[in-house]
């Protein structure tokens, strides 16, 4: 089940140097469950880019917040696509803007958000 169509109040929260996806997700019985998903456990910095869902990461894959600034989240476009955006440091020390469609990577499994 798509997490953003079956959730409410979805937003990001930064705590320390970690970024969390928080809100409430609908369970299969129709009730709601508070959610808090640590995005730093599942998303890394791939040389200045958030990971491309079509490409397997070659190491890392965690802690993107440590090497990023201006992390933000919003629902964009006519389909309300859930997009994570940030400026990430690359190997040469520069920064570049990157984004990741979380709707392609996260699903709601009975109230638990699962990264694919």
Backbone as CSV, one residue per row, in Angstrom:
resi,resn,N_x,N_y,N_z,CA_x,CA_y,CA_z,C_x,C_y,C_z
1,UNK,0.858,-1.166,0.000,0.000,0.000,0.000,0.909,1.235,0.000
2,UNK,0.579,2.220,-0.832,1.400,3.424,-0.883,1.331,4.135,0.467
3,UNK,2.486,4.485,0.997,2.494,5.040,2.349,1.827,6.408,2.410
4,UNK,1.984,7.216,1.383,1.470,8.580,1.460,-0.026,8.657,1.229
5,UNK,-0.611,7.689,0.519,-2.063,7.681,0.326,-2.774,7.077,1.534
6,UNK,-2.028,6.359,2.371,-2.632,5.698,3.522,-2.085,6.257,4.838
7,UNK,-1.643,7.510,4.796,-1.085,8.147,5.987,-1.617,9.567,6.108
8,UNK,-1.379,10.159,7.261,-1.767,11.548,7.460,-0.725,12.245,8.318
9,UNK,-0.640,13.552,8.126,0.294,14.354,8.915,1.750,14.031,8.640
10,UNK,2.057,13.516,7.470,3.428,13.117,7.154,4.309,14.351,6.998
11,UNK,5.456,14.318,7.666,6.422,15.400,7.621,7.782,14.852,8.048
12,UNK,8.823,15.664,7.918,10.112,15.245,8.452,10.391,16.015,9.726
13,UNK,11.197,15.407,10.560,11.619,16.008,11.818,13.104,15.722,11.971
14,UNK,13.882,16.763,12.262,15.305,16.551,12.508,15.540,16.529,14.007
15,UNK,16.189,15.471,14.452,16.535,15.311,15.861,18.010,14.988,15.913
16,UNK,18.776,15.883,16.508,20.224,15.721,16.463,20.660,15.867,15.015
17,UNK,21.466,14.974,14.536,21.860,14.966,13.121,21.220,13.781,12.420
18,UNK,19.929,13.558,12.677,19.177,12.490,12.030,17.874,13.078,11.518
19,UNK,17.384,12.531,10.425,16.133,12.988,9.832,15.112,11.860,9.923
20,UNK,13.956,12.180,10.459,12.889,11.202,10.677,11.677,11.560,9.828
21,UNK,10.984,10.540,9.323,9.685,10.706,8.672,8.655,10.354,9.739
22,UNK,7.770,11.289,10.057,6.812,11.076,11.139,5.387,11.362,10.659
23,UNK,4.436,10.848,11.368,3.024,11.056,11.062,2.209,9.897,11.605
24,UNK,1.114,9.583,10.900,0.276,8.438,11.274,-0.034,7.637,10.027
25,UNK,-0.010,6.308,10.166,-0.291,5.414,9.036,-1.493,4.542,9.367
26,UNK,-2.316,4.309,8.346,-3.510,3.475,8.518,-3.104,2.005,8.506
27,UNK,-3.688,1.249,9.421,-3.478,-0.189,9.472,-4.585,-0.861,8.657
28,UNK,-4.436,-2.147,8.369,-5.408,-2.849,7.536,-6.794,-2.911,8.172
29,UNK,-6.871,-2.823,9.502,-8.183,-2.840,10.156,-8.837,-1.457,10.185
30,UNK,-8.171,-0.446,9.579,-8.717,0.903,9.509,-8.278,1.819,10.633
31,UNK,-7.639,1.267,11.653,-7.168,2.116,12.751,-5.859,2.800,12.339
32,UNK,-5.414,3.748,13.164,-4.225,4.535,12.852,-3.108,4.236,13.837
33,UNK,-1.889,4.324,13.337,-0.701,4.050,14.150,0.286,5.201,13.959
34,UNK,0.839,5.722,15.061,1.885,6.737,14.962,3.126,6.102,14.344
35,UNK,3.761,6.832,13.441,4.953,6.311,12.780,6.119,7.253,12.994
36,UNK,7.301,6.679,13.010,8.537,7.436,13.113,9.618,6.572,12.467
37,UNK,10.002,6.947,11.253,10.971,6.176,10.476,12.264,6.974,10.371
38,UNK,13.367,6.392,10.833,14.684,7.031,10.777,15.205,6.932,9.346
39,UNK,15.121,8.022,8.584,15.557,8.004,7.186,17.068,7.801,7.066
40,UNK,17.829,8.153,8.109,19.276,7.952,8.060,19.675,6.481,8.147
41,UNK,18.769,5.630,8.567,19.054,4.185,8.559,18.915,3.588,7.169
42,UNK,18.260,4.307,6.252,17.951,3.709,4.951,18.385,4.541,3.748
43,UNK,18.849,5.776,3.985,19.244,6.640,2.877,20.648,7.177,3.137
44,UNK,21.483,7.095,2.121,22.846,7.592,2.237,23.125,8.707,1.239
45,UNK,24.374,9.113,1.205,24.855,10.119,0.269,25.720,9.403,-0.753
46,UNK,25.283,9.378,-1.986,26.009,8.714,-3.068,26.730,9.791,-3.890
47,UNK,27.865,10.264,-3.366,28.683,11.309,-4.003,27.865,12.547,-4.353
48,UNK,27.131,13.047,-3.374,26.375,14.274,-3.561,24.954,14.064,-4.040
49,UNK,24.515,12.817,-4.083,23.151,12.534,-4.544,22.451,11.610,-3.565
50,UNK,21.159,11.838,-3.407,20.342,10.859,-2.706,20.248,9.652,-3.631
51,UNK,20.158,8.425,-3.112,20.257,7.232,-3.960,19.190,7.148,-5.036
52,UNK,19.608,6.784,-6.221,18.723,6.588,-7.360,18.006,5.253,-7.185
53,UNK,16.660,5.231,-7.187,15.938,3.972,-6.967,16.193,2.938,-8.058
54,UNK,16.694,3.345,-9.216,16.954,2.398,-10.298,18.342,1.781,-10.194
55,UNK,19.165,2.261,-9.260,20.549,1.814,-9.180,20.852,1.338,-7.770
56,UNK,21.533,0.229,-7.640,21.911,-0.302,-6.334,23.097,0.499,-5.809
57,UNK,23.056,0.883,-4.541,24.170,1.629,-3.962,25.388,0.730,-3.810
58,UNK,26.549,1.297,-3.997,27.793,0.535,-3.891,28.487,0.873,-2.580
59,UNK,27.818,0.662,-1.502,28.387,0.959,-0.192,27.680,2.148,0.434
60,UNK,27.899,2.343,1.710,27.219,3.436,2.405,25.753,3.113,2.540
61,UNK,24.910,3.993,2.062,23.486,3.750,2.111,22.843,4.179,3.407
62,UNK,23.578,4.929,4.220,23.025,5.407,5.477,23.574,6.794,5.789
63,UNK,22.935,7.444,6.755,23.436,8.685,7.362,23.585,9.857,6.404
64,UNK,22.637,10.046,5.496,22.713,11.158,4.559,22.715,12.517,5.257
65,UNK,22.063,12.614,6.422,21.945,13.892,7.111,23.307,14.447,7.517
66,UNK,24.267,13.558,7.824,25.590,13.998,8.267,26.301,14.854,7.229
67,UNK,26.004,14.643,5.954,26.703,15.353,4.882,25.743,16.201,4.064
68,UNK,24.692,16.693,4.704,23.690,17.460,3.963,23.317,18.733,4.705
69,UNK,22.669,19.616,3.967,22.101,20.830,4.542,20.779,21.093,3.836
70,UNK,19.989,21.969,4.414,18.710,22.352,3.821,17.842,21.136,3.466
71,UNK,17.723,20.203,4.401,16.880,19.014,4.195,15.424,19.433,4.326
72,UNK,14.607,19.038,3.352,13.194,19.384,3.387,12.366,18.312,2.689
73,UNK,11.065,18.351,2.958,10.148,17.343,2.446,8.842,18.023,2.087
74,UNK,8.234,17.549,0.997,6.937,18.083,0.630,6.239,17.196,-0.368
75,UNK,4.954,17.450,-0.563,4.159,16.744,-1.559,4.093,17.638,-2.781
76,UNK,4.536,17.122,-3.922,4.700,17.951,-5.116,3.875,17.433,-6.282
77,UNK,3.501,18.356,-7.157,2.815,18.009,-8.393,1.366,17.623,-8.175
78,UNK,0.707,17.303,-9.290,-0.705,16.944,-9.259,-0.985,15.663,-8.511
79,UNK,-0.005,14.756,-8.443,-0.198,13.490,-7.751,0.257,13.520,-6.311
80,UNK,0.589,14.720,-5.807,1.092,14.843,-4.439,2.206,13.837,-4.152
81,UNK,3.236,13.872,-4.975,4.379,12.962,-4.840,5.204,13.379,-3.622
82,UNK,5.513,12.427,-2.704,6.293,12.767,-1.515,7.789,12.833,-1.862
83,UNK,8.352,14.043,-1.837,9.733,14.232,-2.280,10.596,14.745,-1.129
84,UNK,11.724,14.069,-0.922,12.751,14.499,0.020,13.800,15.257,-0.784
85,UNK,14.162,16.450,-0.343,15.173,17.268,-1.019,16.246,17.678,-0.017
86,UNK,17.476,17.817,-0.512,18.580,18.265,0.340,19.750,18.704,-0.529
87,UNK,20.647,19.463,0.082,21.944,19.776,-0.532,22.931,18.818,0.105
88,UNK,23.651,18.061,-0.723,24.587,17.063,-0.220,26.007,17.342,-0.696
89,UNK,26.968,17.078,0.205,28.380,17.211,-0.154,28.782,16.068,-1.069
90,UNK,29.613,16.390,-2.067,30.149,15.342,-2.939,31.605,15.078,-2.583
91,UNK,32.246,14.158,-3.289,33.607,13.737,-2.971,34.624,14.866,-3.084
92,UNK,34.364,15.852,-3.937,35.312,16.965,-4.098,35.075,18.078,-3.074
93,UNK,34.094,17.899,-2.175,33.830,18.865,-1.123,32.781,19.899,-1.475
94,UNK,32.303,19.893,-2.717,31.235,20.807,-3.108,29.890,20.286,-2.659
95,UNK,28.866,21.092,-2.854,27.500,20.679,-2.523,26.637,20.751,-3.763
96,UNK,25.669,19.870,-3.820,24.706,19.907,-4.915,23.334,19.519,-4.412
97,UNK,22.332,20.030,-5.106,20.935,19.751,-4.772,20.583,18.355,-5.280
98,UNK,19.825,17.616,-4.476,19.380,16.282,-4.876,17.978,16.050,-4.321
99,UNK,17.245,15.144,-4.955,15.913,14.808,-4.461,15.669,13.311,-4.607
100,UNK,14.702,12.828,-3.858,14.338,11.417,-3.861,12.832,11.306,-3.686
101,UNK,12.177,10.601,-4.597,10.743,10.332,-4.500,10.559,9.200,-3.487
102,UNK,10.128,9.535,-2.283,9.956,8.520,-1.238,8.805,7.570,-1.551
103,UNK,7.868,7.999,-2.397,6.765,7.126,-2.791,7.224,5.916,-3.578
104,UNK,8.394,6.003,-4.213,8.954,4.875,-4.956,9.729,3.935,-4.049
105,UNK,10.034,4.359,-2.826,10.912,3.584,-1.948,10.265,3.091,-0.668
106,UNK,9.170,3.727,-0.237,8.575,3.383,1.057,7.133,2.949,0.857
107,UNK,6.748,1.852,1.514,5.371,1.376,1.475,4.837,1.239,2.910
108,UNK,3.530,1.225,3.019,2.852,1.018,4.296,2.430,-0.442,4.355
109,UNK,2.974,-1.171,5.326,2.610,-2.569,5.535,1.934,-2.648,6.901
110,UNK,0.613,-2.567,6.883,-0.195,-2.631,8.113,0.261,-1.635,9.176
111,UNK,0.518,-0.399,8.754,0.889,0.640,9.710,2.375,0.787,9.954
112,UNK,3.182,-0.067,9.363,4.633,0.047,9.469,5.176,0.509,8.129
113,UNK,6.042,1.530,8.139,6.659,1.989,6.904,7.867,1.122,6.610
114,UNK,7.911,0.604,5.385,8.970,-0.320,4.972,9.682,0.261,3.768
115,UNK,11.009,0.296,3.829,11.830,0.802,2.726,12.114,-0.331,1.749
116,UNK,11.819,-0.088,0.473,12.037,-1.105,-0.576,13.341,-0.849,-1.298
